[in-house]
Amino acid sequence: MSTSSTGRPLITANQVTFARLILLPIGTWLLYRGINGQWAALFSMTVVGCTDFVDGMLARRQGPTVLGGLMDPIADKVFVALIFLPMIDLKWLPWWMVTILFVREFVVTAARSSYERRDIPLKSSYLAKVKTWFQMCGAGMFFLFRTIQRPWVMHVVMAALVVSPFVGGGIYYLLKRKWWRGSVVFFFSFGALGALEWTLGPWWAGYILGWAIVAITWASGGVYMFRLGDLRKKQPIDVDDLVRWFGALALPVLATMVMARNVGPSWPIMATFALEFGVGGLDNLLAHVGELPRWPGWAARVFAQAGFLAAALWLSFHDGSPQLIYWLLMATFAATLVSTAILFWRRRSAYLSDRVQRNVKTVSVPAPWI
């Protein structure tokens, strides 16, 4: 691995993660630029998605950092948000399916803080580990199903995707002398999807794929759903828990409903989702190290979001002023931006201080697959 004259690596895992976060909005913007832009988005998002392997490899070689452990899962969730939210505008998926997907993401993030503050350990399953990559690959398949018009071309593409796990698994075996379980998962996934596309057509294959992604996403969070009784045994449910759970439900439901109404710009909602994933990741870390802020600040943000979005939604059903709806969406984003900046600045010692970095191996930061 290349290093500078001072012995420091020229490229760090954290730099790759931050580059991924910076480049993601470009791919989202391209999705709205017509068919040529969407092909460019597919290419750019694929490249950006593959950087997840790069920063993982660099982190193993260079050693983990608390900042990296915090930002990597945030980058993965932002990636998913900036892929699936545009599907509401593009009519690739029904808005309620996207809602169900993101309710899970926010509910699990909120639940993780509740478990962490009670020192309740949770072990991730292999299904949870592949969940994010299944979402990313599924998003690429949605694009192919909605844009490739010639059936024979789609058949060739699906055949290539079924074969590719064998090639990837073979290369992995030659390098590591062991089988990559992911190749088996991808083979059966692409095989089933190819059979659906061949028999039912691309539209129904995409629709069923959407439900499969929702099902796997929720199943991967089952460990959080089935152990809720442990929370009450350890410590009664309190306002800190309730406020976080309210926000986990209110934001994705109201925001996706507003997007489905198509009455205002979508970017403030997408930016709000991205910021909320950042806040959620930091909240998990703070809960683990015993520095979780109390509920009033969290409540101020989530109730402001819910109020602004609910008002925008109400106006959309009553022929309200588009300009007022626009400013309500901007207010939602502004409230999130200000509160997020304040929280990250005030609690920066949790992910930047030497005290935490020296004990990084004992700090269980949110895993990328959670």
N, C-alpha and C positions, 0 to 999 in steps of 0.2 A: 504494500500500500504506500503510495507516495506521501512524503512528508516535506514540510518546509525546512529551511535551514535551521530553525529553532527546534526542530524535532516534533513540531505539532503537525497533525494531519492537514493536508490541503483542503480536504472536504470532510466535514463531520456529518454524523447522522442528523443532528439538529438542523443543519443548513439545508439538507435535502428535504426534511419535513417542512420547513418554512417555505422553501421554494415550491413545494407541492401546494401549500395553502395559497400562495400568491398566484399560481398559474390556474387554479381551479376556476375562478370566475371567467377566464377567457373561454374555456370550453363551454360554460353555460351560456355566455353571450353568443357563441357561434350556433348554438341550437336554435336560436331565433332568427338566423340569417338565411333561411331557405334550405333547400336540399343540399347545395354545395357547402354551405356553412355547417350543416349537420354531419356531412361526411368528414369535414375537417375536425368537428367536435369529437367524432368517434375516434379519429386518429390521436388527437391531442389528449383526450381523456384516457385512452388506452396507455399511452406513454406515461402520463402522470400517475395512473394507477400502478404501473409496474415499478415506480420509484419506491413503493412500499417495501418491495424486496430489497432495494438498495439500502434504504436507511436501516432496515432490520439487520442486514449483513454488517453495515458499518458500526451499528450499536454493539453487536456481538464482538467485533474486533477491538473497538476503542473503549468499550466499557459503557454501561448505562449511566444516564444522568436523570435526575428527577424532572428537569425541564423536558427532556426528550420523552420520558415516560408519560408526561402529562400531555404533550402536544401531539404525539403520534396517534393515539385513539381519537383525539379531537379532529385531526386531519382526515381520518377515515370517515367519521360521521359527517363532517362537512362535505366530503366527497359525495356521500350518498344523498345528502340533502340537495346539493346543487345538481344532481342527476335526476332525482325523482320528482322534485317540485316542478320543474319545467314540463314534466309529462302531463300535468293538469292543464297547462296552457295549450300544449300541443295535442291534447285529446288522445294521448297514447294509452292512458289508464284512467279509469273513473276516479274522481277526486276522493271518494270515500275509501277506496282501496289504499290510496296514498296516506290518507288520514290514519287508518288502522296501522299502517307500517310505522309512522312516526310517533303515534301514541305509545307504541311499545318502546321505541328508543328513548323517549323522554321519561316514561314511567320507570324503566329499568335504571336509568341514571339517577332518578330521585330515590328509588328503592335502595340503590347501592349506598348512597349517603346514609340512609337510615340504618342499614346493616353495619356500615363502617363505624358509625358513632357509637354503636353498641358492642363493637369488637366481635362481631359474628363473622367467622371466616366462611367464604364461599369458594367452591372449586368449579372452574369452568369445564364444560364438556367439549369433546371434539367438534360437535355440531356447532357450538358457539364460536369455535376457532375459524370455521369455514364460512360463517354467516355473512361477514362483510364481503368476502370475495364472491360469494354466491349473488349478493345484491349487485355488485359491480358488473359481473359477467352477465347477469340477467338484464341489466340496463342496456348493455351492448346488444343483446338479443332483441330487446324491444325495438331498438333502432332498425335492426336488419329486417324484422318482421313488418315494420311500418313503411319501409322505404324501398325494399327490393320488390319490384313488380313482376318479374318473370319467374314463374314457378321453377323452371329447371335450374336457374341460377341459385335460388334458395336451396334446392335439393343438393347442389354441389357444395354450397357453403356448409350446410349441416353435415354432410358426409365428411368434409375436411375437419370440422370441429369434433366429430366422433373419433376420428383417427388421431387427432393431435395429442390427447392424453397418453396414448401408447408411445408416441415419439418423446413427449416430455418425460414420461416415466422411465423410458429406456435410457435417456441421457442422464437422468438423476441417478439411476442404478449404476451406470458406468462411472459416475463421479463419486458417489457416496457408498457404493456397494450395499445398498439397501433399497427397498421399494418405497416409493412415495405414495402414501395413502391417498393423497389428493388426486392422483391420476385415476384411481379407481372411482372416486366420487364424481369427478368430472366426466369420466367415460359413461357412467350410467345416467348422469344428468343430461348430457348432450344426446345420448342415445334415446332416452325417453322423450326429450323435446323434439328430436328429429322424427320420431314416430308420430307425435302429435301433429307436427307441421305437415307430414306426408298425408295423413288421413283426414285431418280436420281443416287444414289450411293455416296460413300464418296468423290471421286475426284471432282465431280461437286458441291457437298455440300460445300466442302472446297473452291472452286473457287468463288461460290456465297457469301460465308461468307467473303472472302477477299474484295469483292466489298461492302458488307454491312458495314464492318469496315471502309473502306475508306469513304463511304457516311456519316456514323455517325460522323466520325472524322471531316470531312469538315463542316457538318451541325452544329456541336457544336461550331465551330468558326465563325458562321454566323454573330454574333454581331459585329465582327471586320471587316467583309467584307462589310456590308451594311451601315456602318457609316463612311466610308472613306471621304465622303463629309464634315463631321464635322471637320476633320483635317484641311482642307483648310480654312474653315471659322474662325477657332481659330487662325491659324498661317500657312502661306504658306509652302508647302512641300519644304524641304531644303536638303542640302547635307547629313546631319546626318540621315535623313529618307532614302534617296536613297541608301546610302552605306549599311545600315542595310538590306534593302529589296533585294539588289543585292546579299549579302551573303546568305540570306534566300533562294534564288533560286539556286544560283550557287553550293553551297556545296552539298545539297542532290541530285541534278541532276547529277553532275559530279562524285560524290563518288559512287553512286549506279551503274552508267554506268561502271565505272572501275571495281567494284565488279562483275558485270555481265560478263565482259570479262575474268575473272578468270586468270589474268596475274600476280598476286602478292598476298602477304599476306593480309588478311582481317582485322587483328587486328588493324593496324594503322588507318584504316578508322573508325572502331567501337570506338576506343579511341578518335578520333577526334570528332565524334558525341557527345560522352559523355561530353567532355570538352566544346564543343559549347553550349550544354544545360546548363552547369554551368555558362558560360559567359552570356548567354541569361537571365537566372534567375537573376543574379546580375545586369545586365543592366536594367531590369524592376524595380528592387528596387532602383537603383540610379536615374532612371528617375522620380520615385515617390517622392523621397526626395530632388530633385533638384540638384543632384551631378553628373549628366550624363556627362561622358567625351566626348570631341568633336570628330569629325569624323576621323582625320588622323590616330590615333592608330587602330581604328576599320578597316579602309580601308586597312592599311598595312597587317593586318591579313587575311582578306577575299580575297584580291587580291593575296596574296601569296598562299593561299589554292587553289584558282581557277587556278592560273598559274601552280602549281605543278601537280594538278589533270588533267588539260587539256593536259599537256605535256605527262603524263602517259597514258592517253586515246589515244592520237595521236600515241604514240609509239606502243600501243597494236594493232592498225589497220595497222601498217606498219612494223610488225615483228621486233620491236625494241628490244634492249637488255633487258632481264628479270632483270638483275642486276641493270640497270639504272632505270627501272620502280620501283624496290624495293626501291631504294634510294629516288626516287621522292615521294613515299608514306611515307617513313620515314621523309622526309623533311616537308611534309604536317603536320604530327603529331607533329614534333618538333616545327614548327612555332606556332602551336596552343597551345602547352604545355607552351612554354616560354611566349607568350603574355597573356595566361590565368593566369599563376602564377603572372605575374607582375600586372595585373589588380586586382586580388583578394588581393594581398599584399598592393598595394597603396590605395585601397578603403576599406580596412578592417574595418575602423571606421564606415562604413555604416551599418555593421551587427554585430559588436562586441562592439561598444562604449556604455557606460552607458547612454549617451544622447538618443540614439535610443531605447535602451532596456526599459528605463523608460516610453517611449511613444509608446510602442509596439502596444497598442490597436488602435492607430491612424495611424499606418503604414500599408497600404494595400499591403502586399507582395503577390507575385503570388500564386494564389490558386492551389491546387493539380489537380483540374479538368480542368484548363484552357488549 
